[in-house]
Structure formats: C-alpha cells, structure tokens
Amino acid sequence: MCWSSFLFFLSFNLLLPELPEHLTRLGGGEYKGYIIALFTLTAAFSRPFSGKLADTVGRIPVMVFGSLVCFVCGFFYPWALTVTSFLTLRLLHGFSTGFKPTGTAAFIADIVPMERRGEAMGLLGVTGALGMAFGPAFGSWLAQHFSLNTMFYCSSGMALLSLVVQGTLTETLPRAQRRRFSWSLLKLSWHEVLEPRVLAPALVTLLCLFPFGAVLTVIPDQSRLLGLAGPTKGLFYVCYTGASLSVRLLSGRASDIHGRIPVLRVSAAILALGLGLLVWSPSVPWFLVGAVVFGIGTGLNSPTLYAWTIDLSHPEYRGRAVATMYIALEIGIGLGALLAGWIFANQPARLPYVHGVSLLCVLLAIAYLLTLTATGPVAAADSAPAPEPSPEEVV
C-alpha cells in the first residue's frame, strides 16, 4: 500500500514546479491560481462519491479508479495546447486525488489496530511525502534535460505503476457489505455527503491545509525571485518534504501516546512559525529555513489528523468519514490556491500578504484546538452502533 502511495504522489507532484511557467507560455499567466484550485475543486466534489463507493463497492476499486484517472490525464497533457484545454485537464485530473487517497486511508484503517493508527498513518505519510519530495525535483530535471512532454509521459507512467501494485492487494471491505457497482450508488442523500462524527478534525484540516494551497501556488515564483532556478528551482520542496519526513513517524507514535489534540496544538504552532518566516524571508537561507519549519509542522499535523478522523469514525461509514476529512482538505487547499493567485496577481510585493492570510488561518485553528478537551483515541467509535444520522445531526 505504501509503495502504491509513493508512486501515486510522485506521479502528479512531479508536474507542479513546471505547470505555472507552462501555463504562462500558453498565454494564461493570470490563471496560475487555477492550477491547484481546479484540481482540488473536482477532488472535493468527488469525495462523497468515493467515500460511499469505498463503503459499498470496496476500497481497492476506488483506489484503482483514482490511479487510472492520473494515468490518463498525464498522458494527455502534451495535447492540451490552449489555456482552456489545459485548465479542463486540470479539472479532470482532480478526480484522481478525489478517489485514490480515500480508498487508501480506509484500507489502512481496516488492517491496523486502533492503538497504532497514528504510527501507521505516519508511515503512510512518509511514503507519500517521499513521492512529493522526489516529484518536483525529478519533474524539473526531466523538463530541463529532456522535454516537458517527457515529464508528462513519465507522470503517466508512474500512475500506471501505482495501478499495477494495487493489483497485488486483497480487498478489506467485508463481503457482507460489498455490492456490485451500479449507477444508483452515485445517487447521494444529504446525510451521505458529510459524516457528522468527524466535523471537528475536518474543520482543523481545512484551516491547516489552507496554507499548503497558497504555498504551492506562489512558491515557484518566490523561488525564482530569490534567484533559485534550474536544478535549484525545487529546493523549497526538497527542504519542506525532507523536514516533514523526519518527523512523521515520530509524530504518529506521539499522538498514539499523548493524544491527538495536544500534538495538533504543537503542530499548528510550528506551522504558524514557518509561515511567519515565509512572510519575512529576505534571502534564500531564511526562505529555506521557513520551508524546514513549515515541513516540520506539516509532518506533525497530517498523520495526527488522519488518525483522529478514523478514531471518531464508525467502521461501517469509514469511507464516508475519510471522505469528509478530505473534502475539508480539498476546500482548504483550493481556497488557499485561489486566494493566493488573486492576492499575488504576479506582483512580488504582495507575496508577504499571501503568507500573512495563511498565518491567520492557522492561528484560528490554534484558537479552536484550545477550546477542545485533550483526549486520546476514541475507542467507543469502533464498538458503538452506527445508526444513520438524522438531517438535524448532520446540520
């Protein structure tokens, strides 16, 4: 599962450093914020469907569909030669992350004991982050030494390998719950869109992932303005991901021992410090220090949020719970990217304002976490009956 996750994240992350400049060459420089925003829009839209299908058809079919979309879209980027076709492809590409990670998280939750969920999510996060770390640097190297089209085809190839690995896995959804796919499964009632049991971690996810969307949008330009070009263009991503990797396993285990909320308070504070450094980064060293601190905060934050979400979910609706958390994640990243592109507007003097808005979101997350009771994993969620929530409960 971790090997498949590595290949999947490598597939679409190796595109990121080159897409803003590619869109500018196509004549759509003013639409840079749409690169991430459109991707996350369809990802968020598809989450309720992927959650329901993961709980009915199975975890593996959901993952396979997500990887298949990634494979097809990567193959067609060289043929998207207008701004409209490129942005349309980004919109479709978002279905990949709308499905694959939902099935992955539900699959991992099925096979890992509750007392080691944080540790398992940390391990899964390490492999995903490795894909994110190698992706940007690998993509820039391919574009520089070969061609942009080579980079696109390699992205498609990595998704295909992820798809092949998934063929070695065994379905974990109990047979009693499985149903054959039918189009009627795509009809959703309101209570199937969000899982009310996990709204608290979903809110924290939205606030803490807003900065990630903003950073993905403006960091390529900020790197260029500081003189990072060619092989060093992706240096921010390398430092960020390296720092994130260094703490993921430790942080996952820490939340198993000390509780999810205390670890999230610490991680949010570190995220805030990293964003503060990015607001004030007059030189490359300070810029990269900000990347490291931001990466440490993310490494503490992500596996703990996953584990907290699963703690509060019921096994029968685990796919829906994970999908709810991912909806919040995509909204946060999408809003961050969209607002960052609008605030930045290709004017370097506005970069501090982008990071300042992100910092405000993290401070709101800290304030909310301070109002919550610090508890460990919630064992009751795995054993309590799981009646369908009423519309009032959902609201």
Secondary structure, DSSP 8 states (H G I E B T S, - for coil): -HHHHHHHHHHHHTTTTTHHHHHHHTT-GGGTHHHHHHHHHHHHHHHHHHHHHHHHT-HHHHHHHHHHHHHHHHHHGGG--SHHHHHHHHHHHHHHHHHHHHHHHHHHHHHS-GGGHHHHHHHHHHHHHHHHHHHHHHHHHHHHHT-HHHHHHHHHHHHHHHHHHHTT----S-GGG-----GGGG---GGGT--GGGHHHHHHHHHHHHHHHHHHHHHHHHHHHTT--GGGTTHHHHHHHHHHHHHHHHHHHHHHHH-HHHHHHHHHHHHHHHHHHHHS--SHHHHHHHHHHHHHHHHHHHHHHHHHHHHHS-GGGHHHHHHHHHHHHHHHHHHHHHHHHHHHTT-GGGHHHHHHHHHHHHHHHHHHHHTS------THHHHS------HHHH-
